[in-house]
Amino acid sequence: MMPVEEIVTDGTLREIRLHGTAGFPFAYYLDDMDQYEKRVIEWHWHQEFEFVCVQRGPVDCRIGEERLRLAQGAGLFINSGVIHRFEAPGQGLLPNILFSPLFFSGPDSVVYKQDVAPVLSSACQYVLLDGSAPWHTAVLDRLWAVCRQAQEDGPLRELRIQALVCCLWADFLLQARSLFAVPRTDSRALQQSRLQHMLQFIHRHYADKITLEDIAGAANISKSEALRCFHAGVQTTPVRYLIAYRLHRAKALLEADDRPIAQVASEVGFEEAGHFTHAFTKAFGASPRTFRSRR
């Protein structure tokens, strides 16, 4: 079976992988969409800021209810804490950098208060760098310079990276600061909190017999509000998300050992093995038995 990359998240969809170190909270990645199941980097979020550029594309980024088409050569800034997902209709190659809001300086510094905190507290979730404004090219050039330096070893590597990221951030803010002028509303924060409570409930109780009412109850909201939160946050319904998560857990079990298919179905919350087999085959293009034989 071809090895695939996978985003590992906790019950709130927060990415578990650490980006950089405590001493140098910066990371560079080159994501090949062919290495991900169905060329999809699943829903996730992180505290770090993220800049993405498309070396080969197009690639779609989904944020909330929006689908952003990133053509080859385009880029994207994703704010801290924003749930997002990448999809590629064909081959896609995504160089990207992530860095902590504390990468430049501590929370008591003038730089943090003036040039970082307003972005963190803003309602702006992303900035598309698609060439529609003249300044996009300069920012993308800065981003490519960071990506190139991040692949180099040698003396002063970290200092050079930090200097280039500072230049990137300065050029970006010089042009985009007005986009971050509107603060994040309480309603958006409440919606994300509710979604995360429901996601945690699903991740903890997926093996149990749970209903839409149970999922909504985890956030103390109505079923209709639960549907709205899921659609706005991850563009699906609570029940569809539950089924997808059960299948994801089943896939991991099938890869791990040789326990009976019916037992796997039961352990992830499917009452009927036939229903499980049908759903698994539809999701992954192979029956559970065939999938296991390919490992």
C-alpha positions in Angstrom: 0.0 0.0 0.0 1.4 3.4 -0.9 2.4 5.4 2.2 0.3 8.5 2.7 0.7 11.6 4.8 -2.0 12.4 7.3 -2.8 15.4 9.5 -3.2 14.1 13.1 -5.6 16.3 15.2 -7.1 16.2 18.7 -10.8 16.3 19.5 -11.1 20.0 18.5 -9.3 19.5 15.2 -6.2 21.2 16.5 -3.1 19.7 14.8 -1.0 17.7 17.3 2.3 18.0 15.4 4.6 20.6 16.9 5.8 23.2 14.4 9.4 24.0 15.2 10.7 24.1 18.8 10.2 26.2 21.9 13.5 27.9 21.1 12.7 28.4 17.4 9.0 28.2 16.7 9.1 28.1 12.9 8.6 25.2 10.5 8.9 24.8 6.7 7.0 22.0 4.9 6.7 20.9 1.3 3.3 19.2 1.0 2.9 16.9 -2.0 -0.9 16.4 -2.3 -0.3 13.0 -4.0 0.9 11.8 -0.6 -2.4 12.4 1.1 -5.5 10.3 0.8 -7.7 11.5 -2.1 -5.3 14.5 -2.3 -6.9 16.1 0.8 -5.3 17.6 3.8 -8.2 17.3 6.2 -9.7 19.9 8.5 -7.3 21.2 11.1 -6.1 24.4 12.9 -3.1 25.5 14.8 -2.0 28.6 16.8 0.7 29.4 14.3 0.3 31.8 11.4 0.6 30.1 8.1 1.8 31.3 4.7 1.2 28.9 1.7 2.4 29.2 -1.9 1.4 26.9 -4.8 4.4 25.5 -6.7 2.2 23.1 -8.6 -1.5 23.4 -8.8 -4.3 24.4 -8.7 -5.1 23.6 -5.0 -8.3 24.6 -3.2 -8.4 25.8 0.4 -11.6 25.6 2.3 -12.2 28.0 5.2 -15.6 28.1 6.8 -18.1 28.2 4.0 -15.6 29.5 1.4 -13.7 27.6 -1.2 -10.6 29.4 -2.4 -9.0 28.3 -5.7 -5.2 28.8 -5.5 -3.7 28.8 -9.0 -0.1 27.8 -9.6 2.1 30.7 -8.3 -0.6 32.1 -5.9 -0.3 32.2 -2.2 -2.4 32.5 1.0 -2.1 33.7 4.5 -4.1 31.8 7.1 -4.6 33.4 10.5 -4.0 31.7 13.9 -6.8 29.4 15.0 -8.6 29.2 11.7 -10.0 25.8 10.7 -9.0 24.9 7.1 -8.6 22.1 4.6 -6.7 21.7 1.4 -7.9 19.7 -1.7 -6.2 19.2 -5.1 -8.1 18.2 -8.2 -4.8 17.0 -9.6 -1.2 17.1 -8.7 -0.4 19.7 -6.1 2.7 20.9 -4.4 2.5 23.3 -1.5 5.6 24.9 0.1 4.4 26.5 3.3 5.7 28.0 6.5 4.2 28.2 10.0 5.5 30.3 12.8 4.3 31.2 16.3 2.8 34.7 17.0 5.7 34.9 19.5 8.3 34.3 16.8 9.3 37.9 16.5 9.2 39.0 20.2 7.5 38.4 23.6 3.9 39.5 24.4 5.0 42.6 26.3 7.0 44.0 23.4 6.0 47.0 21.3 6.4 44.8 18.1 4.0 42.2 19.5 1.4 44.7 20.6 1.5 46.8 17.5 2.2 44.3 14.7 1.0 40.9 15.9 -1.8 41.2 18.5 -4.1 43.1 16.1 -3.9 40.3 13.6 -4.6 37.6 16.2 -7.7 39.5 17.5 -8.9 40.3 14.0 -12.0 38.9 12.3 -10.0 38.4 9.1 -9.4 34.7 8.7 -7.2 34.7 5.6 -5.7 36.9 2.9 -5.5 35.6 -0.7 -2.4 36.5 -2.5 -3.5 35.8 -6.1 -1.8 38.7 -8.0 -5.0 40.8 -8.0 -3.2 43.6 -6.3 0.3 44.8 -7.3 1.8 44.2 -3.8 1.0 40.5 -3.8 4.0 39.8 -6.0 6.4 41.5 -3.6 5.0 39.5 -0.6 5.1 36.2 -2.6 8.8 36.9 -3.5 9.5 37.4 0.2 7.7 34.1 1.0 9.7 32.2 -1.7 12.9 33.6 -0.2 12.0 32.3 3.2 11.2 28.8 1.8 14.5 28.7 0.0 16.5 29.7 3.1 14.6 27.2 5.2 16.0 24.4 3.0 19.5 25.6 3.6 21.9 24.4 6.3 24.9 26.2 7.6 25.9 28.9 10.0 23.3 31.5 11.1 20.5 29.5 9.5 18.0 30.4 12.2 19.0 34.1 12.3 18.7 34.3 8.5 15.3 32.7 8.5 14.0 35.0 11.2 15.4 38.0 9.4 13.6 37.0 6.2 10.3 36.2 8.0 10.5 39.7 9.6 10.8 41.2 6.2 7.9 39.1 4.9 5.7 40.1 7.8 6.7 43.8 7.5 5.9 43.9 3.8 2.7 42.0 4.3 1.4 44.2 7.1 2.4 47.4 5.3 -0.2 46.5 2.6 -2.7 44.4 4.5 -3.0 46.1 7.9 -6.4 47.6 7.1 -7.7 44.0 6.5 -7.2 43.3 10.2 -8.9 46.4 11.5 -12.2 44.7 12.4 -11.9 42.7 15.6 -13.2 39.1 15.9 -16.8 39.1 17.2 -18.1 37.2 20.2 -20.5 35.3 18.0 -17.7 33.8 15.9 -15.8 32.8 19.0 -19.0 31.3 20.4 -19.7 29.3 17.2 -16.1 27.9 17.1 -16.4 27.0 20.8 -19.6 25.2 20.2 -18.2 23.3 17.2 -15.2 22.2 19.2 -17.4 20.9 22.1 -19.4 18.8 19.6 -16.2 17.6 17.8 -14.8 16.5 21.2 -18.0 14.7 22.0 -17.9 12.8 18.7 -14.2 11.9 19.1 -14.9 10.5 22.6 -18.2 8.7 21.9 -18.0 7.7 18.2 -18.2 4.0 19.2 -21.5 4.6 21.1 -25.0 4.9 19.6 -25.3 8.6 19.4 -27.7 10.9 17.6 -27.8 14.4 16.3 -29.6 15.4 19.5 -26.8 14.0 21.6 -24.2 15.8 19.5 -26.1 19.1 19.9 -26.5 18.5 23.6 -22.7 18.4 24.0 -22.8 22.2 23.2 -26.2 22.9 24.9 -27.7 24.0 21.6 -30.6 22.9 19.4 -30.3 20.5 16.5 -30.7 23.2 14.0 -28.0 25.3 15.5 -25.7 22.3 15.6 -26.3 21.8 11.8 -25.5 25.5 11.2 -22.3 25.3 13.3 -21.0 22.3 11.4 -21.9 23.7 8.0 -20.2 27.0 8.8 -17.1 25.4 10.3 -16.4 22.2 8.4 -19.0 22.2 5.6 -20.7 19.0 6.5 -23.4 17.8 8.9 -22.8 16.4 12.4 -23.9 12.9 11.4 -21.9 12.8 8.2 -18.8 13.9 10.2 -19.6 11.2 12.8 -19.7 8.5 10.0 -16.5 9.8 8.4 -14.7 9.7 11.7 -15.9 6.2 12.4 -14.6 5.1 9.1 -11.3 6.8 9.8 -11.0 4.9 13.0 -11.9 1.7 11.3 -9.2 2.3 8.7 -6.6 2.6 11.5 -7.8 -0.7 13.1 -7.7 -2.5 9.8 -4.1 -1.4 9.3 -3.1 -2.3 12.8 -4.1 -6.0 13.1 -6.2 -8.9 11.9 -9.2 -8.7 14.1 -12.5 -9.8 12.4 -14.2 -7.2 10.1 -17.4 -7.5 12.1 -15.5 -6.7 15.3 -14.0 -3.6 13.7 -17.4 -2.5 12.6 -18.8 -2.9 16.1 -15.8 -1.2 17.8 -16.3 2.0 15.7 -20.0 2.3 16.2 -21.6 0.4 13.2 -24.4 -1.9 14.3 -24.4 -3.9 11.1 -21.3 -5.2 9.3 -23.0 -5.0 6.0 -23.7 -1.3 6.4 -20.1 -0.8 7.5 -18.7 -2.6 4.5 -20.8 -0.5 2.1 -19.8 2.8 3.8 -16.1 1.9 3.9 -16.1 0.8 0.3 -17.8 4.0 -0.8 -15.3 6.1 1.2 -12.0 4.4 0.4 -12.7 2.6 -2.9 -12.1 -0.9 -1.5 -13.9 -3.2 0.8 -12.5 -3.6 4.4 -11.1 -7.0 3.5 -9.5 -5.8 0.3 -8.1 -2.7 2.0 -6.5 -4.9 4.7 -4.9 -7.2 2.1 -3.0 -4.2 0.6 -1.3 -3.1 3.7 
